[in-house]
Each structure stands twice: as C-alpha cells, then as structure tokens.
C-alpha cells in the first residue's frame, strides 16, 4: 500500500482518471541545452492512448509554439521557470 497523495484529473473532454501523485525531477534536454526542475506528477494505472502534459509545473514554465503541419511543439523557457 502506498502513502502517495490521491486525486483525479484528465485532459480536455476526457473522463476524470484516478491519480496518485509523486514529486519527481523533470528534465528536458537536447544537444544544446538542458532544463531541470522538481514537480508533482500524477500517475494512473489506466492505459492512456497518449501521454498528457499539464499546465501546472510543466507548460507554465514554457512558451509553446505548435506546428500542426509538422506535428511538433517548440518550447521556449519563460520567466516562471524555477531553475537556473
């Protein structure tokens, strides 16, 4: 039995899923730079078709530009990023 905090969440238009939360270190990196920060992340045993990245503790730290025709997202660090 885990003592992880419990809750629920889901994507736009999705049914709420049961979640257990854990504090983790998130890291984004490419060949030129790396960003790392601590965040609370929700985990579910429900099989998801696609991973879901939320606003709190992730997208709030970046300005996202979506290129639908290329199926790409460009992330630029913004002033809310808590790292160095």
C-alpha positions in Angstrom: 0.0 0.0 0.0 1.4 3.4 -1.0 1.0 6.6 1.0 1.1 8.7 -2.2 -1.4 11.6 -2.3 -4.5 10.7 -4.3 -6.6 12.8 -6.7 -8.1 12.8 -10.2 -7.5 14.5 -13.4 -7.8 14.3 -17.2 -7.4 16.0 -20.5 -9.9 18.3 -22.3 -13.1 16.5 -22.7 -11.8 13.3 -21.1 -13.3 11.4 -18.2 -11.6 12.1 -14.9 -8.9 9.4 -14.1 -7.8 8.3 -10.6 -4.3 9.6 -9.9 -1.5 9.1 -7.4 1.0 11.9 -7.0 4.7 11.9 -6.5 7.3 14.6 -6.5 9.9 14.0 -9.3 12.6 15.7 -11.1 11.6 16.6 -14.7 14.3 17.2 -17.3 14.1 18.4 -20.9 17.3 18.3 -23.0 18.6 18.4 -26.5 22.1 18.7 -27.9 22.4 22.3 -26.9 20.7 22.9 -23.5 19.1 21.1 -20.6 16.3 22.3 -18.2 15.5 20.5 -14.9 13.1 21.2 -12.0 11.1 19.5 -9.3 7.4 18.9 -9.9 4.5 17.0 -8.6 3.3 14.5 -11.2 0.1 12.4 -11.3 0.3 8.7 -12.3 -2.5 6.4 -13.2 -2.9 2.7 -13.9 -5.4 3.5 -16.6 -3.9 2.9 -20.1 -3.7 6.2 -22.0 -3.5 6.5 -25.7 -1.1 9.4 -25.4 0.9 10.9 -22.5 -0.6 14.0 -21.1 1.4 17.0 -20.1 -0.3 19.6 -17.9 0.0 23.3 -17.3 0.9 23.2 -13.6 4.6 22.5 -13.1 5.3 22.0 -16.8 3.7 24.1 -19.5 3.5 27.1 -17.2 7.3 27.4 -17.4 7.5 27.5 -21.2 6.0 29.4 -24.2 4.8 26.7 -26.5 4.5 27.1 -30.3 2.6 24.4 -32.0 3.4 23.4 -35.6 0.5 21.2 -36.5 1.6 20.5 -40.1 4.9 19.1 -38.7 3.4 17.5 -35.6 6.0 19.4 -33.5 5.9 21.7 -30.5 8.7 24.2 -29.8 9.2 25.1 -26.1 11.0 28.3 -25.0 11.7 28.9 -21.3 9.8 31.8 -19.9 10.2 33.9 -16.7 8.3 31.4 -14.5 10.9 28.7 -14.9 12.2 27.9 -11.4 15.6 26.5 -12.4 18.8 28.4 -13.1 
